[in-house]
Amino acid sequence: MVDGTLGENSGGLGGIGLDLHGDDGAKYYYAHLSGIEVSSGPVKQGDVIGYVGNTGNGAGGPPHLHFQLHPGGGEPVNPYPTVKVLCG
């Protein structure tokens, strides 16, 4: 989505997960991953950071990604409009 800094947030309901603190000021939350490629540090848009899975309370279901967008690090908003624009 954007360049930024990653931090791991694994555990609890989300299972294996990551927080991306974007250079745009937003926080991006990824959960239910099957594995992590980069657990912390700077990343560039397009880097592989993790793999879709079914961990946490998604265990036993189909692999999927729980994704949240937190503008300015605040409350989550519907990410669809942003994803549509950024990913085409």
N, C-alpha and C positions, 0 to 999 in steps of 0.2 A: 504494500500500500504506500508506505513512505519510508524514508530513512529515519533511523532513531536508535534507541538503546533498549535492549532486551533484558528482562529479568524473569526468572522462573517463578511460577506461582502454583506448583504442583501440590496436590493434596486436597482432601475434602470432596465436595460434590463435583468439582470440575475435573478431578483426576489429574492427569498430566497436563500442565498448562503453562502458558507464557503471557507476560504483559509486555507490550511494545509501547514505550513512551516515545511518540513520534516527534520529529523535529518541527511538526506543524502545531505542537501543543496539545494534541489529543492523546488519549490512552486507548490502545487496542488490546482487547482481551481475547485469548484463544484457549479453549478448553476441550477436554475429551480426546487429546492427542494420543497416538500410539507410541510416539517417541519424539525426541527433541534433537535437532541437528545443532543448534546454537542455543545454549542456555543463558548466556549473559554477554553483555558488551555491545558495541556498536554494530549495526547492520545497515545494509543498503537495500533500497527497494529492489525486489526481484530475488533477493537471497532466499534460499530454502531455510526455514527456521524450525519446522516440525512436520509431522505426518498425521493425517486424519486417522482417528481411532474411535474407541468406544470405552474409555476409562472413566473412573468416577461413577456417578449415578447413571451414566450412559452404558455401563458394562452390560453385556449380553444383548444389546440392541445393535442395529446396523451402524457401521462406522459413519461418523459425522463430525462436523466442527461446530462448536458453540462459539460464536463470535459476537463481541460487543464493541461498540464505538462510544467513547466517553469524551466529547469535546471539552477541551480545557481541563481534562482530568476529572470532570464532574459526573453527573448522573448519565446513565446510558440513554442513547437515542436510537431510533430505527436506523440501522446502518445501510439499508438498501439503496437510498438515493446516492450516498457517497460511494458505495461499492460500484454501482452502475456507472457513475461518472469516471471513477479511477480505473476501472477494469474494462470499460467499454461494453 
